[in-house]
Amino acid sequence: MNGAESLVRTLVAGGVDVCFSNPGTSEMHFVAALDRVEGMRCVLGLFEGVVTGAADGYFRMKGTPASTLLHLGPGLANGLANLHNAKKAHSGIVNIVGQHAVYHIGYNAPLTSDIEGLARPMSEWVRTSPNAKSVAADGAAAIAAAKSSPPQIATLILPADTAWNEADGIAQLPAQSQRPGFSHEAVDAAAKVMHSGGSQNLLLITGGALTERGLALAQQIAGKTGCKVMGQTYHPRMARGRGRFSIDRIPYVIEQALPLLKDFKNIILVEANDPVAFFAYPNKPSKLKPEGCEVQRLTSWGENSVAALEALADALGARPADVKPQKLVEIAKPTGPLTHASIAQALAMAIPENAIVVDESITTGRGFFPLTASANPHDWLQNMGGSIGFSTPVATGAAVACPDRKVICMVGDGSAMYTIQSLWTQARESLNVVTIVFANRIYQILRGEFDGVGAGEPGQRALDILKIDRPTIDFVALARGMGVPGRAVANVDDFNEALAEATAEPGPRLIEVQL
């Protein structure tokens, strides 16, 4: 058994049985080992950003890490943007990155680079295996790091000779540390604040609190105390739809966020961050909470937020009988032109039971939440890190993790072009993903930011940088070229029909919504 085989066997034994891959020369012994070891599913991505994003989506839905296989420093660098998003979402991933043979590194061949230096900003755990007999134990340590609490991105660098030289065998995972609970002192402090103040108190939640159970507890607490419950702007995963507590999010736009937060005297954080603006803008605040607002933390990432909310509900005497009924927006099949409201209504009608929605709709989708709260129960995934090209790979990984669930991927046309290769992987793996591309032929988010930072009125050169026309991108043709059936729609009636067809059929589909 060589080092590569010892690593593959260790991964499988440690519960890491999916490898999203884009390998090169230095990883060929690992690729060969995949043929000799049963139990590892290998999924090829045609760009490393697809590979790393898919691993993020897989973890969000499965709760256990997948591995990636990347080629040297440049291959890792190509995947860093979606590793950044995964890190912000606290997703566990085991990256396997090839390296030149130890004796070859000193010759400074063209692909030589500082792989550890590239890995560290996005990885909590980084190690280079020194020899073949260390590979299995290093792999086990990487798995343990990825499965820790909170989960981490672990990057194991595998020099080519450590992969091909003789190894001892597989390694057992170190004993997993018990998942942290929560602070009873933090619960007591939060209860003391929430016993009074009512609507001047904000329970700001994300992470584990956004499960169906966590939301139900938050709803009980709100009913008992009169506090407001909100989510931060973006979340790794949120349970939504009929029968689940629907909460508002802090808006992305500062001018919309400030009025919503201005009356709060206390904010209780449940895994969430102190609310701040996404960017700095001239003459606008970075902090979104009002002056004098006190902030307390109930739980941090990796703590058991559901158990903490249960304890808080008990301390407050909050029960299911305290829940105030929610009045959700009624939905009906829309007709006529495509507007943000009619698109949201069509989506709300079309989301299948137990679907997974991956949202990178950016400007088009900012108003989707109120209407889709009335849709069938589903999970909603968002971009925690802000690096675009997130949704199509994450949808790919989510579909690998949950083959029995329909995945709906919503993406702007600019973002879609970053990782459009995801469609090819979806076709090859016959994944149940419906990709909806909102094609407005402009980086609309940037057009808004141009105004937001006070840069004046854009001239022709500025507009040429913001627009993505001349030529117009044909997403249906791109999809068909990668094996995914697609159609374009220019009104909401056709959109309704396209959604019905796409959600009813197995395998990948693409809908281009021409705005």
Summary of the structure (lengths in Angstrom):
residues: 515
radius of gyration: 23.8
end to end distance: 56.8
largest distance: 71.5
contacts: 1882
relative contact order: 0.12
helix: 42%
strand: 19%
